[in-house]
Amino acid sequence: MDRKKTTVIIVTLSSILVLGQLSGVQSFVDRYGPAAKGQYAFELFGSGQEDGALLSMIKAEAEKRRVPPVDAVNDRVWKAIPGYNGLEVDIDKTYQRALGLKKESAGGNLAVDQIPFVYKEIPAKITLDDLGPLPIYRGNPNKKMVSFMINVAWGNEFIVPMLNTLDAAKVKATFFLDGSWLKKNVELAKEIQKRGHQIENHAYSHPNMSQLNESRATLEITKTKDLLKESLGVDNKWFAPPSGDFNQNTVQLAAAQGLRTVLWTVDTVDWMNPLPSSVVTKIGKKVEAGSLILMHPTKSSMNALQGMIDVVRQKGLQLGTVEETLSPARLGKPQS
């Protein structure tokens, strides 16, 4: 190493040592030892104690606010019931936000109700996927959401009026389309899709699935699945067996196509043309968190639809698609 380089290195090291003495680093390390180096920033600005107290307060409050997840279960009556994610405070993000707020308020101490808590979901350990091929009749009762399942194989004249009611109420439903109906009514199906509703599989020719052999049952599912993709660009995820007729073989065949079999919790029985008022009364009595409400594009359901929406909301329940209702994702976060 030549002389000039050696001189530069010595001068540089000397400068670092001098700066360390001036800034208090050396005296801090001498006083507290090498283990305290990571706390230097807090100690240097005289805020270490207050920040530690803030972090401790956040951690203590986080324990109180934690909501554990609920696992998916195979219920003896309802079969597969989806899980529901838990909720916990994101301590790191909450601390950083609280620290920023504290600086903005001239370094004053924050009360618990002033802390801007940030939350994150805790995934359930057991999901629908872990339960294997089982039918689903309802969502998790801890999730205050319900869904309208509208099975379509006929009743074209009532579809647009029902769409208009759903639009006005800002509600999205799930339409399960019969494949043979879809083939003849692609434009009407596109109108349903344009309004933002979920579209899924209701077999092709409305058969009793439990009475079909394996190849025919598979064809009923795959033919409509392919048609949904070709006509509407829909990646089909759910299968609703016509008339609710199925057996375990049906569920397994649907699962082989990547589809979950979904039934209903509450039936409007609208094909019997009940009075709209009686439909609304029935839904009001039976609907609860996680309910899947079955209907068709009938005159009864068309005239009862707004009333059904009203009674669901009066119970403090939200309306969403089947996908949303059966998802383990939480609906909202608690206010801090």
N, C-alpha and C positions, 0 to 999 in steps of 0.2 A: 504494500500500500504506500503511495507516495506521500510526501510531507503535507502537501496542500489538502488532500482528502482527510488526513488525520486531524488537521487543524479544524476543518469544517465539522467533523463529528464531535470533537471536544467542545466547540462553541455551542453546537446544537444541544448537547446533553446539559451543558451548564445553564443554558436558557430555560430548559424544561424544569430543572431543579429550582431555579429562581422563581419561575412562575408558580410552581407548586407551593413554595413557601409563602409567596404573596397571597395566593388564593385561599390558603388555609388547609389545603389538602394534607400536607405533611403533618400538621399539628393534629388534624382530625384522625388520621391513621395512627399516629403515636398514642393518641388518647384512647381510641376505641379498638384498635387492632385491625388487621387485614379483613376480618369477617364483616366489618362495618362498611366496606367500600361501596357495596350495592345500595346503601342507604344514604350515600353522600349527598345526592341531589336534594332529598328531603331536608336533611340536617342543615345543609348550606343555606337554604332559604328560610330556615326557621319554621318549617311547616310540618315536620315529620310527625309530631305528636298528634296534631289535629287530623292529618290525613289517615293516620292509623286508627283514630277514633271513628272517622267516617267509614272506613272500610269495615271495621268491626260492627258498626250499626247496620250497614248494608247486609252483612253476612247474617246477623241475627234476624233481621226482617225477612231475608230470603227464606230462612227455615219456616217462618210462619206462613209465607205465601206459596210454598210449594204444593202443587196438586199432583198426586201420583197418577200414572197412566193406568188405564183399564185394559186388560188383555182381551183379545177375541176368545170366544168360548163356543163349544159345541153344546148348546142347550138341549135338554131332553125334549122340550116342547117345540122351541123355535128353531132348532138346529143351529146353523152358523149365525152367530151375532158378532158383528165387527167390534174391534177394539176402539178405544178412544184415547188419544194422546194426552199425556199429562202436561204440566206447565211448571217452569221454574224460573227464577230470576237469573239473568246473565250477569253474574257479579262483576266481571271485568268491564263490560260495556257500561253497566250502571255506575260503577265507580268512576270511570273516565268522564262520563257525562256530569256526574255530581261534582267532580273536581272542577270541571269547566264552569259550571254554574256558580260554584263557590268563589272562583276567581272573579267572575263577573259581578258578584255581589260584594266586592271589596274584602273577600276573605272571611266573611262572617260564617258562623256555624250554621249548618242546615238542619232543620227538623225533619223527621221521617216523612211527613206529608209534602215536603219540598223536594224530595229526592226523585229524579226522573227515572223510575225503574224501567229496565229493559227486560223483556221476557223471551224465553225460547221454549219450544215444545219438547217434551220427553216422549220419544216413540214407545209405543207398547211393545213388550217383548214377544208377544204372540199375536200374529196377524191372521187374516183370513187365509192367506197363502199357506200358513202353517197347519191349518185345520184339514186341508185336503178337500176333495170334491163333495160339498154339501150344499143343499138348497138354503137360500136366505129369505126370510120372511119379514125381517125388520132391521132397523138400525140400532145402534147402541142407545139405551135409554138415558144415558148421561148427556147425549148430544141433542139439544133442543131444536131439532130440524125434522121436517117430514117432507114427503115427496108425493106428487101426483104421478101415477103410472097410467098412461093413456094407451090402451091397446087398440090398434087400428087394423081392421080388416074390411070395414064397411062404414057407412055414415058420413060420406063426403060432405054433405050439405051443412053439417054442424061443425066442421073442423075450423073454418075461417072465423066464424063467430066466437068459438072457444079461444082461438089464438088472439083475437081482439081483446077478450076479457083478460087473458093472461098478460098481454102487453100493458093494458091500462093499469093492472095491479102490480106490474114489474115482477112477475113470477115466471120462473123457468121450470118446465116440466120435462118428463121423459116419455117419449112416444116410442112404443114398441110396434114395429111395422111388420105386417104379414107380407111375405115376399111376393106373392101373386098380386096383392094390392099394389105394392110398390112398383112392380113392373108396368102396371096400367096407369099409375098416377105419379109419375116421376116429378112433374111440375108442382103438384100439390105437396109432395114430400119436400121438394126444394124450398117451398114457401115456409113449411114448418122449420126447416133448417135455418132459413134466412132470419127467422124470428129469434134465433138463438137457443132453441131447445135441443136437448140430447135426443139422439135417435138410435134405437137399438133393435134387436132381433126377436121376432115373434113367430119363427118358423116360416115355411113357405106356403103351405096350403091349409093351415089351421087344422091339423090332425090331432087325434089323441095320441100323444107321443108314447105313452106306456104300451100301446098296442102294436107298435111298429117293430119290425126286425131291425137289427143293428145298422145295416146298410141304408135302409130307407130313413131311419131316424137321423143318421149322419147327414144324408142328403138334404133333409128338411132344414137342418141347421146351416150347412155349408152353402147351400144355394142362396139363401137369404143373406148370409154373411158376405158372400162374393158380390151380390147385387148391391148391397149397401156401399161397398167399396167402389164398385164400378160406376154407380149412378150418382152417389153423393160424396164419395171420398171419405166415408166414415170407417174408422177402424173400430169394428164391433167388439165390445167387451162384455155385454150382458145378454142373457137369453131368458125370455119369459115364455114358458110353455103354454100353448093355447089351452084355454079353459082350465088352466092350472093342473092339467093332467100330465103326470110324469112318474117315473120310477128312478131308482138309483142308477140304472143303466143310462137313462136320459142325462142325468147330472154328470156322469162320467164322460159320456160322449161329447157333451158341451165343453167340459173341462179340457178334453183332448184338442178342442178347437180354440182354446184360450179364453173360453167364456165361462162366467159364473152364472148359475141358474138362480133367478130371482122370482119370488112369488109376491103376495101382498099380505098386509096386516089387516086392513079394513077394506071391505068390498061395498061399493055403492049399489051393486046389483041393478045397475041402470038399464040392463037389457030387458028388465021386467016393466019398464016404464013407470017407476014410482013417481009420486008427486015430488017436485023439486024441494018443497019444504020438508018432506020426510027424509030426503037424502041429507039435507043440511042438519037436521036434528040428529040423525044417526051419526054423522061425522063428528058433530059437537060432543056427543056422548062417548064415542069410542077412540077418538084420535088422542095420541100421546107422543111424547118424544120418541123419534125413531120410526113412526108409522109410515108405511107405504100404502097409499090410498089408490085403489084400483077403480078405473072408469073407462068408458069408451066414448067415442063421439056420437052420443045420443041426444035426443031432445031434452031428456031429464037432466043429464049432466050439464048440458049447455046452459040450461036455465038455473041450475043449482050451483054452478061454478063460483060465481061471485060470493054467494052465501057460504060456500065451503072455505073459500079463502079467508073470509071474515072470521069464521069461528075458529079456524086454526090460529090466526093471529091474536084473537082474543085470549087464547090460552098461553100466550107468550112464546109461541113456536114460530120458527122461521120456515119458509118454503124453499126447497131447492130441488135439484135433479136427484135421481137415484144415485148417480155417481157421487154427488156431494154428500148426500145423506148417509151413505154407507162408507164414506171415507173416514179414516181415523183422525183426520185433521180437525183441530179445534175451531169453534165458531168465532171466538173473540178472546181478547185479553182483558183481564181486570184492570180497572183504573187505579192509578197509584195515588 
